[in-house]
Amino acid sequence: MPAPSSLASPSYRAFVQRLVALRHRLGLTQRQLAERLGRHQSYVAKTERYERRLDPAEFLAWTRALEADPVAEFAAVAAALAEG
């Protein structure tokens, strides 16, 4: 039996949910974020649906596109996970 996907882990979902919340706070659509990233809208959609994993370089690009501090955003996710 294959190991469960890390895309389904609560910690990864919290990570992506933080990025989605940032996008919503800025009032950006997936298409607008994709344009800022130089990618297709489906890239954003698949990431937000937990169908593809963001690597650290992509996380950095997303936070910059969302006008956010990557260190602060990662710390916020870590703190939320620590609270359980």
N, CA, C and O atoms as CSV, one atom per row, in Angstrom:
chain,resi,resn,atom,element,x,y,z
A,1,MET,N,N,0.852,-1.182,0.000
A,1,MET,CA,C,0.000,0.000,0.000
A,1,MET,C,C,0.894,1.240,0.000
A,1,MET,O,O,1.789,1.350,0.838
A,2,PRO,N,N,0.666,2.174,-0.927
A,2,PRO,CA,C,1.521,3.355,-1.001
A,2,PRO,C,C,1.330,4.277,0.200
A,2,PRO,O,O,0.260,4.328,0.807
A,3,ALA,N,N,2.393,4.998,0.520
A,3,ALA,CA,C,2.324,5.963,1.617
A,3,ALA,C,C,1.394,7.102,1.215
A,3,ALA,O,O,1.300,7.457,0.041
A,4,PRO,N,N,0.708,7.669,2.208
A,4,PRO,CA,C,-0.175,8.785,1.876
A,4,PRO,C,C,0.627,9.969,1.345
A,4,PRO,O,O,1.771,10.193,1.740
A,5,SER,N,N,0.012,10.706,0.457
A,5,SER,CA,C,0.665,11.864,-0.143
A,5,SER,C,C,0.879,12.958,0.893
A,5,SER,O,O,0.007,13.237,1.716
A,6,SER,N,N,2.049,13.569,0.837
A,6,SER,CA,C,2.307,14.685,1.750
A,6,SER,C,C,1.462,15.897,1.377
A,6,SER,O,O,1.353,16.838,2.163
A,7,LEU,N,N,0.865,15.887,0.190
A,7,LEU,CA,C,-0.037,16.973,-0.203
A,7,LEU,C,C,-1.283,16.999,0.675
A,7,LEU,O,O,-1.940,18.033,0.793
A,8,ALA,N,N,-1.605,15.873,1.285
A,8,ALA,CA,C,-2.791,15.783,2.128
A,8,ALA,C,C,-2.488,16.061,3.596
A,8,ALA,O,O,-3.403,16.083,4.419
A,9,SER,N,N,-1.232,16.270,3.932
A,9,SER,CA,C,-0.888,16.472,5.336
A,9,SER,C,C,-1.449,17.791,5.849
A,9,SER,O,O,-1.494,18.776,5.112
A,10,PRO,N,N,-1.876,17.814,7.106
A,10,PRO,CA,C,-2.399,19.058,7.686
A,10,PRO,C,C,-1.395,20.209,7.618
A,10,PRO,O,O,-1.789,21.359,7.422
A,11,SER,N,N,-0.125,19.918,7.777
A,11,SER,CA,C,0.865,20.997,7.742
A,11,SER,C,C,0.984,21.596,6.349
A,11,SER,O,O,1.097,22.814,6.210
A,12,TYR,N,N,0.959,20.759,5.311
A,12,TYR,CA,C,1.041,21.301,3.952
A,12,TYR,C,C,-0.224,22.086,3.618
A,12,TYR,O,O,-0.160,23.140,2.985
A,13,ARG,N,N,-1.359,21.575,4.040
A,13,ARG,CA,C,-2.608,22.284,3.775
A,13,ARG,C,C,-2.628,23.646,4.474
A,13,ARG,O,O,-3.108,24.624,3.902
A,14,ALA,N,N,-2.116,23.718,5.689
A,14,ALA,CA,C,-2.043,25.004,6.397
A,14,ALA,C,C,-1.143,25.976,5.646
A,14,ALA,O,O,-1.436,27.169,5.566
A,15,PHE,N,N,-0.075,25.474,5.110
A,15,PHE,CA,C,0.880,26.260,4.325
A,15,PHE,C,C,0.188,26.872,3.105
A,15,PHE,O,O,0.317,28.071,2.856
A,16,VAL,N,N,-0.538,26.063,2.353
A,16,VAL,CA,C,-1.219,26.539,1.154
A,16,VAL,C,C,-2.373,27.465,1.533
A,16,VAL,O,O,-2.595,28.480,0.873
A,17,GLN,N,N,-3.100,27.126,2.580
A,17,GLN,CA,C,-4.212,27.970,3.010
A,17,GLN,C,C,-3.742,29.379,3.359
A,17,GLN,O,O,-4.461,30.349,3.119
A,18,ARG,N,N,-2.558,29.497,3.914
A,18,ARG,CA,C,-1.999,30.813,4.231
A,18,ARG,C,C,-1.791,31.615,2.948
A,18,ARG,O,O,-2.095,32.807,2.908
A,19,LEU,N,N,-1.283,30.980,1.916
A,19,LEU,CA,C,-1.068,31.665,0.643
A,19,LEU,C,C,-2.395,32.059,-0.012
A,19,LEU,O,O,-2.505,33.135,-0.600
A,20,VAL,N,N,-3.383,31.197,0.090
A,20,VAL,CA,C,-4.707,31.512,-0.462
A,20,VAL,C,C,-5.297,32.717,0.276
A,20,VAL,O,O,-5.861,33.617,-0.346
A,21,ALA,N,N,-5.164,32.728,1.603
A,21,ALA,CA,C,-5.681,33.852,2.396
A,21,ALA,C,C,-4.991,35.159,2.003
A,21,ALA,O,O,-5.634,36.206,1.927
A,22,LEU,N,N,-3.689,35.095,1.754
A,22,LEU,CA,C,-2.966,36.290,1.313
A,22,LEU,C,C,-3.510,36.779,-0.031
A,22,LEU,O,O,-3.712,37.978,-0.226
A,23,ARG,N,N,-3.740,35.860,-0.940
A,23,ARG,CA,C,-4.267,36.229,-2.255
A,23,ARG,C,C,-5.630,36.885,-2.111
A,23,ARG,O,O,-5.906,37.906,-2.741
A,24,HIS,N,N,-6.474,36.301,-1.284
A,24,HIS,CA,C,-7.814,36.852,-1.076
A,24,HIS,C,C,-7.748,38.232,-0.430
A,24,HIS,O,O,-8.498,39.135,-0.800
A,25,ARG,N,N,-6.851,38.389,0.531
A,25,ARG,CA,C,-6.709,39.676,1.220
A,25,ARG,C,C,-6.336,40.795,0.235
A,25,ARG,O,O,-6.766,41.938,0.394
A,26,LEU,N,N,-5.550,40.461,-0.762
A,26,LEU,CA,C,-5.175,41.442,-1.785
A,26,LEU,C,C,-6.261,41.618,-2.847
A,26,LEU,O,O,-6.186,42.520,-3.681
A,27,GLY,N,N,-7.264,40.750,-2.805
A,27,GLY,CA,C,-8.338,40.826,-3.787
A,27,GLY,C,C,-7.928,40.352,-5.163
A,27,GLY,O,O,-8.498,40.779,-6.167
A,28,LEU,N,N,-6.932,39.462,-5.217
A,28,LEU,CA,C,-6.447,38.945,-6.493
A,28,LEU,C,C,-7.167,37.661,-6.873
A,28,LEU,O,O,-7.487,36.836,-6.018
A,29,THR,N,N,-7.415,37.506,-8.151
A,29,THR,CA,C,-7.923,36.240,-8.657
A,29,THR,C,C,-6.739,35.300,-8.885
A,29,THR,O,O,-5.581,35.716,-8.842
A,30,GLN,N,N,-7.044,34.048,-9.124
A,30,GLN,CA,C,-5.981,33.110,-9.470
A,30,GLN,C,C,-5.279,33.560,-10.740
A,30,GLN,O,O,-4.056,33.457,-10.844
A,31,ARG,N,N,-6.030,34.051,-11.693
A,31,ARG,CA,C,-5.451,34.501,-12.960
A,31,ARG,C,C,-4.494,35.666,-12.732
A,31,ARG,O,O,-3.415,35.704,-13.323
A,32,GLN,N,N,-4.876,36.610,-11.887
A,32,GLN,CA,C,-4.013,37.762,-11.613
A,32,GLN,C,C,-2.722,37.329,-10.921
A,32,GLN,O,O,-1.643,37.822,-11.248
A,33,LEU,N,N,-2.834,36.408,-9.966
A,33,LEU,CA,C,-1.621,35.896,-9.315
A,33,LEU,C,C,-0.752,35.178,-10.334
A,33,LEU,O,O,0.465,35.360,-10.358
A,34,ALA,N,N,-1.372,34.366,-11.172
A,34,ALA,CA,C,-0.621,33.642,-12.193
A,34,ALA,C,C,0.137,34.612,-13.099
A,34,ALA,O,O,1.290,34.364,-13.450
A,35,GLU,N,N,-0.506,35.704,-13.473
A,35,GLU,CA,C,0.167,36.706,-14.310
A,35,GLU,C,C,1.386,37.280,-13.594
A,35,GLU,O,O,2.439,37.465,-14.205
A,36,ARG,N,N,1.245,37.562,-12.299
A,36,ARG,CA,C,2.377,38.076,-11.528
A,36,ARG,C,C,3.513,37.071,-11.459
A,36,ARG,O,O,4.686,37.443,-11.402
A,37,LEU,N,N,3.155,35.803,-11.466
A,37,LEU,CA,C,4.155,34.734,-11.385
A,37,LEU,C,C,4.713,34.349,-12.761
A,37,LEU,O,O,5.703,33.623,-12.850
A,38,GLY,N,N,4.082,34.832,-13.819
A,38,GLY,CA,C,4.497,34.437,-15.161
A,38,GLY,C,C,4.130,32.999,-15.474
A,38,GLY,O,O,4.836,32.310,-16.211
A,39,ARG,N,N,3.013,32.552,-14.904
A,39,ARG,CA,C,2.553,31.173,-15.078
A,39,ARG,C,C,1.117,31.173,-15.581
A,39,ARG,O,O,0.495,32.226,-15.715
A,40,HIS,N,N,0.594,29.971,-15.862
A,40,HIS,CA,C,-0.805,29.804,-16.249
A,40,HIS,C,C,-1.676,29.751,-15.001
A,40,HIS,O,O,-1.211,29.387,-13.921
A,41,GLN,N,N,-2.935,30.117,-15.160
A,41,GLN,CA,C,-3.887,30.078,-14.044
A,41,GLN,C,C,-4.004,28.672,-13.477
A,41,GLN,O,O,-4.204,28.509,-12.273
A,42,SER,N,N,-3.885,27.663,-14.315
A,42,SER,CA,C,-4.015,26.279,-13.837
A,42,SER,C,C,-2.920,25.925,-12.830
A,42,SER,O,O,-3.145,25.089,-11.955
A,43,TYR,N,N,-1.755,26.534,-12.933
A,43,TYR,CA,C,-0.665,26.321,-11.973
A,43,TYR,C,C,-1.114,26.757,-10.580
A,43,TYR,O,O,-0.899,26.047,-9.597
A,44,VAL,N,N,-1.738,27.930,-10.509
A,44,VAL,CA,C,-2.229,28.426,-9.223
A,44,VAL,C,C,-3.362,27.533,-8.730
A,44,VAL,O,O,-3.384,27.143,-7.563
A,45,ALA,N,N,-4.296,27.212,-9.609
A,45,ALA,CA,C,-5.444,26.391,-9.220
A,45,ALA,C,C,-5.011,25.026,-8.697
A,45,ALA,O,O,-5.506,24.577,-7.663
A,46,LYS,N,N,-4.100,24.366,-9.394
A,46,LYS,CA,C,-3.652,23.036,-8.957
A,46,LYS,C,C,-2.926,23.107,-7.615
A,46,LYS,O,O,-3.045,22.203,-6.788
A,47,THR,N,N,-2.189,24.168,-7.410
A,47,THR,CA,C,-1.507,24.330,-6.124
A,47,THR,C,C,-2.529,24.545,-5.016
A,47,THR,O,O,-2.437,23.929,-3.954
A,48,GLU,N,N,-3.492,25.408,-5.260
A,48,GLU,CA,C,-4.496,25.707,-4.246
A,48,GLU,C,C,-5.438,24.535,-3.978
A,48,GLU,O,O,-6.068,24.478,-2.921
A,49,ARG,N,N,-5.539,23.604,-4.919
A,49,ARG,CA,C,-6.360,22.393,-4.724
A,49,ARG,C,C,-5.524,21.227,-4.194
A,49,ARG,O,O,-6.005,20.097,-4.117
A,50,TYR,N,N,-4.292,21.504,-3.836
A,50,TYR,CA,C,-3.378,20.485,-3.291
A,50,TYR,C,C,-3.070,19.387,-4.302
A,50,TYR,O,O,-2.860,18.236,-3.921
A,51,GLU,N,N,-3.042,19.729,-5.565
A,51,GLU,CA,C,-2.714,18.761,-6.608
A,51,GLU,C,C,-1.251,18.831,-7.011
A,51,GLU,O,O,-0.739,17.925,-7.669
A,52,ARG,N,N,-0.574,19.912,-6.617
A,52,ARG,CA,C,0.859,20.033,-6.882
A,52,ARG,C,C,1.494,20.722,-5.699
A,52,ARG,O,O,0.869,21.543,-5.027
A,53,ARG,N,N,2.733,20.380,-5.454
A,53,ARG,CA,C,3.466,20.885,-4.295
A,53,ARG,C,C,4.331,22.073,-4.696
A,53,ARG,O,O,4.953,22.083,-5.758
A,54,LEU,N,N,4.353,23.075,-3.817
A,54,LEU,CA,C,5.253,24.210,-4.008
A,54,LEU,C,C,6.614,23.870,-3.426
A,54,LEU,O,O,6.703,23.338,-2.319
A,55,ASP,N,N,7.662,24.169,-4.158
A,55,ASP,CA,C,9.002,24.007,-3.592
A,55,ASP,C,C,9.418,25.338,-2.955
A,55,ASP,O,O,8.720,26.337,-3.134
A,56,PRO,N,N,10.509,25.381,-2.233
A,56,PRO,CA,C,10.911,26.623,-1.544
A,56,PRO,C,C,11.074,27.820,-2.473
A,56,PRO,O,O,10.692,28.933,-2.110
A,57,ALA,N,N,11.632,27.616,-3.661
A,57,ALA,CA,C,11.798,28.729,-4.596
A,57,ALA,C,C,10.438,29.251,-5.064
A,57,ALA,O,O,10.256,30.456,-5.235
A,58,GLU,N,N,9.494,28.347,-5.269
A,58,GLU,CA,C,8.154,28.767,-5.672
A,58,GLU,C,C,7.460,29.513,-4.540
A,58,GLU,O,O,6.776,30.508,-4.778
A,59,PHE,N,N,7.634,29.037,-3.315
A,59,PHE,CA,C,7.063,29.746,-2.161
A,59,PHE,C,C,7.586,31.177,-2.110
A,59,PHE,O,O,6.821,32.113,-1.875
A,60,LEU,N,N,8.865,31.344,-2.324
A,60,LEU,CA,C,9.468,32.677,-2.330
A,60,LEU,C,C,8.832,33.540,-3.425
A,60,LEU,O,O,8.504,34.702,-3.185
A,61,ALA,N,N,8.658,32.984,-4.608
A,61,ALA,CA,C,8.037,33.721,-5.706
A,61,ALA,C,C,6.592,34.093,-5.381
A,61,ALA,O,O,6.153,35.207,-5.666
A,62,TRP,N,N,5.854,33.155,-4.785
A,62,TRP,CA,C,4.450,33.429,-4.433
A,62,TRP,C,C,4.364,34.553,-3.410
A,62,TRP,O,O,3.572,35.481,-3.578
A,63,THR,N,N,5.162,34.484,-2.362
A,63,THR,CA,C,5.069,35.518,-1.336
A,63,THR,C,C,5.463,36.876,-1.906
A,63,THR,O,O,4.850,37.888,-1.565
A,64,ARG,N,N,6.454,36.913,-2.749
A,64,ARG,CA,C,6.830,38.187,-3.388
A,64,ARG,C,C,5.707,38.691,-4.282
A,64,ARG,O,O,5.404,39.884,-4.276
A,65,ALA,N,N,5.089,37.807,-5.044
A,65,ALA,CA,C,3.974,38.201,-5.908
A,65,ALA,C,C,2.787,38.683,-5.091
A,65,ALA,O,O,1.990,39.497,-5.558
A,66,LEU,N,N,2.676,38.175,-3.866
A,66,LEU,CA,C,1.587,38.569,-2.972
A,66,LEU,C,C,1.991,39.712,-2.042
A,66,LEU,O,O,1.278,40.041,-1.094
A,67,GLU,N,N,3.149,40.308,-2.330
A,67,GLU,CA,C,3.638,41.462,-1.572
A,67,GLU,C,C,3.771,41.164,-0.078
A,67,GLU,O,O,3.446,42.003,0.762
A,68,ALA,N,N,4.248,39.966,0.239
A,68,ALA,CA,C,4.376,39.530,1.625
A,68,ALA,C,C,5.822,39.155,1.926
A,68,ALA,O,O,6.606,38.866,1.022
A,69,ASP,N,N,6.156,39.166,3.198
A,69,ASP,CA,C,7.484,38.777,3.667
A,69,ASP,C,C,7.515,37.254,3.806
A,69,ASP,O,O,6.783,36.710,4.633
A,70,PRO,N,N,8.335,36.552,3.028
A,70,PRO,CA,C,8.341,35.089,3.084
A,70,PRO,C,C,8.722,34.547,4.451
A,70,PRO,O,O,8.178,33.527,4.875
A,71,VAL,N,N,9.631,35.192,5.146
A,71,VAL,CA,C,10.040,34.723,6.473
A,71,VAL,C,C,8.870,34.837,7.444
A,71,VAL,O,O,8.598,33.911,8.208
A,72,ALA,N,N,8.183,35.969,7.412
A,72,ALA,CA,C,7.042,36.161,8.312
A,72,ALA,C,C,5.918,35.181,8.000
A,72,ALA,O,O,5.277,34.662,8.913
A,73,GLU,N,N,5.676,34.927,6.722
A,73,GLU,CA,C,4.601,34.005,6.348
A,73,GLU,C,C,4.923,32.578,6.765
A,73,GLU,O,O,4.053,31.863,7.264
A,74,PHE,N,N,6.153,32.167,6.566
A,74,PHE,CA,C,6.529,30.812,6.983
A,74,PHE,C,C,6.450,30.694,8.502
A,74,PHE,O,O,5.993,29.676,9.023
A,75,ALA,N,N,6.888,31.722,9.208
A,75,ALA,CA,C,6.823,31.716,10.670
A,75,ALA,C,C,5.379,31.648,11.155
A,75,ALA,O,O,5.093,30.970,12.142
A,76,ALA,N,N,4.472,32.336,10.481
A,76,ALA,CA,C,3.072,32.308,10.873
A,76,ALA,C,C,2.486,30.907,10.720
A,76,ALA,O,O,1.722,30.456,11.574
A,77,VAL,N,N,2.835,30.229,9.654
A,77,VAL,CA,C,2.355,28.859,9.462
A,77,VAL,C,C,2.948,27.948,10.541
A,77,VAL,O,O,2.238,27.126,11.120
A,78,ALA,N,N,4.234,28.095,10.805
A,78,ALA,CA,C,4.890,27.280,11.841
A,78,ALA,C,C,4.254,27.501,13.196
A,78,ALA,O,O,4.051,26.546,13.946
A,79,ALA,N,N,3.935,28.742,13.524
A,79,ALA,CA,C,3.314,29.055,14.807
A,79,ALA,C,C,1.918,28.439,14.901
A,79,ALA,O,O,1.545,27.880,15.933
A,80,ALA,N,N,1.157,28.546,13.819
A,80,ALA,CA,C,-0.185,27.971,13.812
A,80,ALA,C,C,-0.149,26.460,13.987
A,80,ALA,O,O,-0.990,25.889,14.682
A,81,LEU,N,N,0.826,25.814,13.357
A,81,LEU,CA,C,0.958,24.358,13.482
A,81,LEU,C,C,1.387,23.967,14.883
A,81,LEU,O,O,0.952,22.935,15.394
A,82,ALA,N,N,2.234,24.773,15.515
A,82,ALA,CA,C,2.688,24.487,16.864
A,82,ALA,C,C,1.544,24.569,17.867
A,82,ALA,O,O,1.526,23.855,18.870
A,83,GLU,N,N,0.581,25.459,17.578
A,83,GLU,CA,C,-0.576,25.602,18.464
A,83,GLU,C,C,-1.524,24.418,18.328
A,83,GLU,O,O,-2.343,24.147,19.206
A,84,GLY,N,N,-1.391,23.733,17.226
A,84,GLY,CA,C,-2.131,22.494,17.037
A,84,GLY,C,C,-3.473,22.654,16.511
A,84,GLY,O,O,-4.182,21.666,16.316
